């Protein structure tokens, strides 16, 4: 699974939905509890903000969360064997 697909899967798990995006490089998502948008790049980068120009990077944070989830999943698989 590509990093961008992993990021999208993660933000969809928390209840975000995709919106039409005017950007070619980023897909746009929103969450009902947030007042900002999430922007996911083709390479898996994640940004959050009111607009793409005013957004800030969350890539390091989400990369850590994805790695932790993978470790938990791998550990659960090993214990089930």
C-alpha positions in Angstrom: 0.0 0.0 0.0 1.4 3.4 -1.0 2.1 6.0 1.7 -0.7 8.3 0.4 -3.2 5.4 0.6 -2.1 4.7 4.2 -2.5 8.4 5.1 -6.0 8.5 3.5 -7.0 5.3 5.2 -5.9 6.8 8.6 -7.8 10.0 8.2 -10.9 8.2 6.9 -10.8 6.0 10.0 -11.2 9.1 12.2 -14.3 10.2 10.2 -12.9 12.5 7.6 -14.6 12.7 4.1 -13.1 13.7 0.8 -14.2 17.0 -0.8 -13.6 18.3 -4.4 -10.2 19.9 -4.6 -9.0 22.6 -6.9 -5.4 21.4 -6.5 -3.8 18.9 -8.8 -1.2 17.8 -6.3 -3.4 17.5 -3.1 -6.7 15.7 -2.2 -8.9 17.6 0.2 -10.6 16.1 3.3 -12.8 17.5 6.1 -13.9 16.3 9.5 -17.2 17.3 11.1 -15.5 18.3 14.4 -12.8 20.4 12.8 -12.9 23.9 11.3 -9.9 23.2 9.0 -9.2 20.9 6.1 -6.7 18.1 5.6 -4.7 18.0 2.4 -3.0 14.7 1.3 -0.3 14.9 -1.4 0.5 12.3 -4.0 3.6 11.3 -2.1 1.7 10.9 1.2 2.4 14.3 2.7 -0.3 15.6 5.0 -1.2 19.2 5.7 -3.9 20.9 7.7 -5.4 24.4 7.6 -8.1 26.6 6.3 -6.6 26.6 2.9 -3.6 24.9 1.2 -1.6 28.1 1.2 -2.3 28.6 5.0 -1.8 25.0 6.0 1.0 23.4 8.1 2.7 20.1 7.7 1.5 17.1 9.8 3.6 14.5 7.8 5.9 13.6 10.7 3.0 13.0 13.1 1.0 10.9 10.8 4.0 8.9 9.7 4.7 8.0 13.3 1.0 7.0 13.8 1.1 4.8 10.7 4.3 3.1 11.9 2.8 2.5 15.4 -0.4 1.0 13.8 1.7 -1.3 11.6 3.7 -2.5 14.7 0.6 -3.2 16.6 -0.9 -5.1 13.7 2.3 -7.1 13.2 2.4 -7.9 17.0 -1.3 -9.0 17.0 -0.6 -11.3 14.0 2.3 -12.9 15.8 0.3 -13.5 19.0 -2.6 -15.1 17.0 -0.2 -17.7 15.6 
